Amino acid sequence: MTDAPFSSSAHFAAPPLLVNPHDRAVALLAVEPLRAVEHAAQAALPANTLMARAGAAAAHFLRERLAHAPSSVSTQPVWIAAGPGNNGGDALVLATELHRAGVAVEVCMPVEVKPDDARWALGVARAAGVPIAAAPPASFDAYGWLVDGLFGIGLARALDGTFAGIATRLSQRAARGGHVLALDVPSGLDSNTGTIVGEGPAVRATHTVTFIAAKPGLYTGVGRDYAGAVTIAPIGLDAALHADHTDNAARLNAPALFAAALPARDFATHKGTFGTLAVVGGDTGMCGAPILAARAALLTGAGKVHVGFLGSDAPPYDAPHPELMLHAARTLALDAMDAVAAGCGMGGSASARQLVDTIVQLPVPVLLDADALNLVSRDEALAAHVAQSAAARGMPCVLTPHPLEAARLLGCDTAAVQRDRLAAARALAARYAAVAVLKGSGTVIAAPDGRVVVNPTGNAGLATGGTGDVLGGMIGALLAQRLPPFEAALAGVYLHGLAADTLCAQGDGPAGLTAGELAPMVRRLVNRLFYAPKPE
């Protein structure tokens, strides 16, 4: 180990690259492949290079924020918590970089760092005169930004003792509107699953600078709430941003993954060009669900939309959208459709079960949601038909369960699904030879061939009745427009969440946002993003 000084210029020819993952289909690396990338780089680079780059990148991020912050924040010291491992070493490099740039910093290191790279960073920080204390201050009121450099992706047990206390206080500061930056991942968060490690607390940050590549746990489960706004610092290992599915890497959903599959809207097209969808469901007392789905399908671009009701109280027509064609489900010529979306408000009757069995064996794209999924989960023969029909049809069904429905389909409990949402989605895709859309915070879309995508759009405004029906109608419309099932699911999930985000930005949510408001916004977004005239 050497205590020789370092500078970011020794490791970067230019300021460190910081990547905003918004609208980018970046790779989401789990711990094992991330460690492989890291170890390969360490073998090829001089000692301490990756830690120096990580700390310099975090310092660059903070200096940019401080340069544009009000004086009430920019003139206050930055307080930095350094843990005993390499995450603490990154924090010490960050502190040294800021200190040398003239930014007042204070480091809290309850336990002295142990790994060689971190010991090197500690020596350099001490030589530079960075103030280091063993205990946190009684109050954070005198500080601008607070930095969580306690633990990274290697944490295997719950935070306790002093570390738990610091994590709780950092989260409280963020909840009161303060600025809290997590290095790599918020301490206490499982970077693979987006769950809390053990029974302890975790840091709820406002911002996260994550190193080398983004991690799936930052985008699903409670991870989205705890990570805040995520920025990627590749630290010179840019190839990790683009790891493809042959590396079994998940990916962040973005238009680049599905835009090319959307149909052209040429002049010489007609309503048949964009497909005919049947939405099937609506037992007695539940006819609103398929109406919501069908309206969403119409506004997502399907050429024609039929609704088949099982119930006896179906309306004769839909006044807001008389374009929808309403029928008794038994009278629909399902084999004449280009796609079928089944399950919303369907109920669990014997006739519903028979209808689902007929639908899954149709030679057209099929989406199963809600009650159709519950029927499949409790009927082994029906479940077998779902998996077998994929081969006969030449394409998988699309299944769109929420966590409880997913648990029923997998024969486990909801907690098991939520403990590892990516694994659960993969298991659903494998068991049913289907494209599985595991809904929730950070919806996971998994294909039978192993591709997995985590969706970054959407918010709490979607936590209201009927939004799942809207999503089913949207994906059904995209299937009718002949998108492959995986791409249809990606597009539907992304646009569904983006519509909620856009409505909330306008002040129409999250509180009080209704399912019926989503589809008109989806129509606007589809046309704005994909069909707006190109400038000459």
N, C-alpha and C positions, 0 to 999 in steps of 0.2 A: 504494500500500500504506500502511496505517496500523498503528501499534502500539497503537492504543487498546485498553484492556482490554475483556474481554467477560465475560458471566456467562450461565449456562445459562438463567436466568430471562428473559433477553432473547430467547431463541429458543424456550422452552417455557413455556406458562402453568402447566403442572404438571410433575412429574418426567418425564423422557423415557420414552416407551412402550417397553417391552421385551416381546417376544412369544416365548413358548415354542411352537415349531411342533409339539409332540407332538399327534398326533391331529387336526391341522389340514391341510386340503388347500390349503396356501399355494402361491403361484406360485414357480417356480424360474427366475430370470432369467439368461440368458446375458449375456456382456459387451456385445454390441451393443445389445440392447433396454435393458439397464441403463444404458448410457451415454446413450441417448436420454432416459430418464426423468431422469437426473442433469442433462443439459444444459438440458432444459426447465425444471427447477426452478431452476437457477442463473440463467437468464434472467429469472425472475419474482421472485427473492428478492434481498435485499441481499447484497453481497459477503461472502464467508466464512461465510455462514449454514450451509451443509451441513457444512462442516468443524467449525464450532463445535458443531453438533448431534451429529455423530458422536462427537466427543471427550467431550461431556457425557454421552451415552448410555453410552459405555464406562466413564466414571467412576462413573455411577450403578450400573452392574452391579457394579463392583469394590467400591464402598462397601457395597452390600448383602451381598456375600460376606464382606467384612472384619468387618461388624457381627455376623456369626454364626460367625466363625472362632475357634478357640482362640487364646489369647494368644500362643502360640508362632508363629502366623502373623500375627495382627492387629497385633502391636506391631513387626513387622519392616518395613523399607522395601520399597516396590514398585520393582522395577527395570524400566525401560522402554527397549527398543531402538527407535530412530527411524531409518527409512531416508531416502533422499534425495528421495523424492517425496511425493505427497499422503497416503500411508499414514503416513509420518513426521510429517506435519502433524497428522493425527488423534491420533497418539501424543503429540505436544507439547501439544495441547489437553487430552487426558486427564491428562497430568502436571500441568498448571497447575490444572485443576479439583481434583485430589486434593490438591495442595500447599495450595491455598486452604482446603480442608476440614480441614486439619491432619494429613493423611496424609503421612508421610515418603516422598519419591520421589527417584529418581536416574535421569537420562536418559543413555543412551549414543547418540551421534550420530556414527558414523564418518565420514560425509560430510555436509556441511551441506546442508539441504534447498534445493530449487531453485524449485519452482512458486510463484506469487504467493501463493496461499492458505496454503501451508506456510510461506513466509517471514513472513507475517503472524502465524501461530501461533508461530513461533520468536521473533519480537519480543515478543509478549505473554508467553511463557514466561520470557524473559530479564528482562523488566521485573518479573515477579512473583517473581524470585529462585529459579527452579527450577534446581537444580544439573545441569549438562550436561557430560559428558565425551566424549572422542573414542574411548576404548578401553574395552572391557568389563573388569570386575574379574577377578582371578585365580580367584576362587571365588564361587559364588552362595549359599554357605551362610548368609550374613548376611541374605538377603532372603526375604520371604514369597512374594508373587506375582511372577512374571516376565511381561512383556508383549512380544509380538512385533508391532511396528509397522514392520517393515522394508519389505515390499512387499505390494501388494494385487493387484487383478485385472488390472493393466496389465503385469505381469511377462512378458517375452517371451524371456528367456534364463536359463540355469541360474545359480543362486546360486554365487558364487565368492569367493575371498579372505576378507576379514574377515566378510562377510555369511554365507558358507558356514560359517565357524567358529562364528559366533553361533547360526546355525540348528541346527547339530549339538549345541551345548552346551544349547540350550533343549530339544531333543528328549531328551537324556540326563537332564535334570532331570525332565521329565514321566515318563520311564520309571522313575525312582526314586521316584515318588509325589509329586513337587512339583506346584505349581499354575502352569500356563502358559496365558496368555490370548492368542489370536491376534485381531488387529483385521481385520475384514472376511473375510479368508481366511488360512490359514496361509501364510507366505512360502514360495515355491517350489512351491505347489500350483496347478495349472491349475483355475480356478474353473468352467470349462465342462465339463471331462471327468473331473475327479477323478484325473488323472495328475500325475506330477512333471514340472515344466518342465525340459527338457534332461536332462543327465546329473548334475546337482548334487543336493545334499540338499534337504530341505524341513523346515519346523518341524512336529514332531508335538506338537500342543497338547492340553491337557486340556479347554479351553473355547474357543469362538469366538463373538465378537459380530460378526455380519455386518450390514452397513448397507444400508438401503433395502429389500432383499428377500433371500431365501435364494438360493443359487446351486446349480445341479445338481451341480457338482463336490464339494460338501460332503457329498453323500449317495450317491455311487456310486464304483466303483473303490476306490483306496486312500484316497480323500477321507474316507470315514467314519472310518478309523483316525486320520487326521491332524487332523481338525477337532475331535474330541472332542464334548462336549455343545454344541449350537448354540443360540444365542439370536439372534433377529432384532431389530434396532433400526431401525424404519421411518424415523426422523428426520423425521417430519412428512409423509412421502410415502406415506401408508397405502394409497393405491390400488394401489401396486405389489404389495402382498401378495395382491391378488385379480385380477391380470392373468389374463385367460381365454385359452382355446385359440385364439381368433381372433387373438391376438397371437403365436401359435406358441410360447407359453410352456409349458414342462413344468410339472408340478404334483406335489406330494408326495402320496403315497397316504394315504388316510384313510377312515374309514367313511362320511363324508359323500358320497363318490363312488360308493358301491355299496349302502349300507344300504337305500335305498328300493326297490331291485330284488329284495331277498330276499322269498320268498313268505310270505304270512301263514300262521300255523298255527292256523286256525280249528277249532272243534269238528267242524264238518261237512266234514271232509276224510278221505281214505283214502289207501292206499299209492300209488294211481295219480296222486293229486294232485301228488306230489313226484317223479314221473318215473322212468323205467327207464333205467339206464345199462348199457352193455356195455363192459367193459374187455378189450381184446384184446392178446395178446402171449404171452410165456412159451414160447419154444422149449425143446427138451430141455436140461435142466440149468439153466434160468433161470425156473422156474415161481414162484419167490418174489416176483419183481418185480410181476406183475399181482395177486398176492394182497395185497401191501402196498397197491397202488393201490386195489384193490376194498374192502379194509377201511376205508381212509381215506374212500372215497366213501360207504360205509354210515354212517360216523360224522359225515359232513358233511351228512347229511340226505336223501340220495337215497331214494326210496320202495322201489325194487328194484334189485339189482345182479347182473348176470350177468358171468361171467368166461369168456372164450374162449381156450383154450390151443392153440398150434401144436404143442407138444412131445408126446412119447410118454410122459413120466413125470409127467403131471399127477395131482394127488391127486383122489380121488373126491369129497371134500368138505373144507371148512375147519373143523377142530374148534373153534377159538376163536369162529368166526363161521359157524355152519351156515346162517345166513340167506342167505349167498352161494350163488348157483346156478352150478355149475361145468360146463363143456361142452368138447368139442372145438370149436375155432374154426369149422371148416367146417359145423358143425350149427347155429350161431347164426343166428336170423332177424334180421339186423342192421337191415333196413328197418323192423322193428317196434319198434325202440328209440327213446327220446326223445333220446339222445345216445350217442356212441361215443368212448371214449378209447383210442387205439391206440399201440403201440410199445414199451412197457416189456418188456424181455427178449425181444423179438420175433425177433432174429436177422436175417440178411440173405439168406435163401434166396429162390428164385424164388416159392415159395408165399407167403412173407411179402410180397414185392413185389406179387403179384397181389391179395392181401388188402387192402393199403394202397390200391391203385388203386380197388378196389371201395368201400372206406370213404370216400375223399375225394369220391366221387360220390354218396353217399347224401344224401337230402333232409332230413337231421337235423344238429344241431350236432356238430362233430367236433373232437377234440383230437389232435394228433400230438406224440409225445415220443420221445426216445431213438432206438431202431433205426428207427422209422418216418421220423424226420428224416434219418437217414443214407441210407436208401433213396431219399428224395426228392432229397437232395443229389447223388447220382451217377446220376440218371435224368432226363434232360431232359423226357421225355414225362410222367413222373409229376409233376415239378415244375409243368409246364404245367397238368396236371389240377387241382392244388391251387389255383392262381390262378383258373382258369376256373370251378371249382365254386362259388366264392364268389358269383358272379353267378347261377348256376342255383339255388343254395340260398337266396339272398337274405340270406346272412350269411357272414362270414369263418370259416375254420378258426382254431383257436388252436394256435400253435406254441410249444413250451416248450424251446428249446435252451439248453444251457450254452455257454460261449464257444467251445469247440472245435467243437461241432455247428453253432453260428452261423457260424463261419468256413467250414465245409464248404458250408453253404447259400449263402453269399455268394461263394464262390470266392476266399477270401483266407486269411490266416493268423490265428491266435489273437491275436497281438500287435496286428494292425490292428483287430480287434474291440475289444480292451481299451483301445486308444488313445482311442477315442471311442465309448463304449457307447451313448449316446443316438443318435448317427448310425447306428450299426450296427443298433439296434433299428428305427429308422425305415426303413432300407434293407430289412430283412427284411419289414416290414409292407407296404412298397410293392411289392417284387418278388413276393411271394406273395399279395397281396391278403388278408392275414391279420392277426390280432392276434398280435403277437410278444411273447413273454415271455422276455427275455434274462436268464437267471439269473446269480446272482453277488452280490457285495457291492453292495447298492443295485440290486436287480433292476429292470430297465427294462421297462415295458409300453407298447407302441406300437400304435396302431390305424391301419388304412389311410387314415382320414380326417385323419390328422395329429396326433391327440391323443397325448400322451406323458406318462407318469406314472412317477415314481421311488419305489420302495418303501423306507420307513425301518425296517421291522422285520426281525428275524432276526439271527443271530450265528454264530460259528464252530461252534456245536453242530450246524449243518446240514451241515458239511463231513464227511459220512460217508455210506456207501452206503445207497441206498434212499430218501433224503429227496426226491429228484426224483420217484420213483415216487409217493410220498405226495402231492406237490403235483399231479401229473397226475390222480390219483384225485379229489382235492378239487375241482379246476376242472371235471373231468368231471361230478361230482355236481351242481355249481351249474348247469352247462349243462342237465343233465337236469331241474333244477327251473325251467328256462325263464328263467334270467337271460340277458340279452344277452351275447355273447362277451366284450366288453371289460369289462363289470362283473363277469362271472364270473371273469375273470383277475385283476382288481383284488382282489376279495374273497378268492380262493384264496391269492394271494401274500401279502396282508396277514395273513391268519389263520395261514398256515403259519409266517411269521416270528414272529408274536406268540406262537404256541404255544412256539416255541423260546425266546423271551425269557422267557416265564412259567416254563417248566421250569428255565431257568438261574437265575432269581431264587429258585427253590425249592431250589437246590443240586443239581439233576439234570443239570447241564451247565455249561460247554460240553464238557468232556472226558467222553467216554463216553456222551453222549446218543445214543440210537438212533432210527432212523426210525420204528419201531413205537410209540414213546412219543408221537409227535406227534398222531396222530389222536384219541386220547381227550381230550387237552387242547384240540384244536380243537373237539370237541363241547361241552366245558364252556364255552369262550369264546363260541361262537355262541349258546348258550342264555343265558349271563349278559349278553352285550352286546345281543342283539337280540330275545330271546324271554322275558326275565324279566317276571313280572307287574308292571304299572304300579302304583305306590302309589296308594291311593284318597285 
